[in-house]
Amino acid sequence: MRIVAVFVLIALSFPAAASTREQINGAFGISLGQLFDKSSAIGQRTMHDGTRALRFQPDKTFEFFSRYYVLVTKEPHAVYAIWAEGDMEDDEKCREAQQVLMALLENKYGVLQKNRISSQRYAAKRVTLNERYIETSCSGYNVTLNIRYSDAELENSSKNNPKSSVQKLDASGL
């Protein structure tokens, strides 16, 4: 815990000037909005809602994470989210690592947004700039540290339009 506290203090001792705060552009060598060649994926997983997360090998890694994913729009496969996950020893180690991450992110991007009620359940913390945000959390029985970079505008445009699905259905039998 002392090492984490010292690291946090060091990270915060070099604050960026408010006028030079960075925009949230991406992470791990991937930019939000960039086109992703799906053939370069080294695996994938499907979420409960059918969304596919494409696993990739990043150009730039971070020591807390071992698995990296992108979520892309249907066409032209623009990246709207970048995720990374890493296994932690236990809840305490995960919270310490999350604290270090948030100190680094807040130093780079600014003050975090207050937690939403749904985020409090998962101890999620968020940094938001315009339509883009970074969220960190600890989750699962086999404790996992998560970080998610997202572009809300691209994400919303990538979701299925329910009206177009309704128009394709034959409602005569209802």
Secondary structure, 3 states (H helix, E strand, C coil): CHHHHHHHHHHHCCCCCHHHCCCCCEECCEECCCECCHHHCCEEEECCCCCEEEECCCCCCCCCCCEEEEEECCCCCEEEEEEEEEECCCHHHHHHHHHHHHHHHHHHHCCCECCCHHHHHCCCEEEEECCEEEEEEEECCCCEEEEEEEEHHHHHHHCCCHHHHHHHCCCCCC
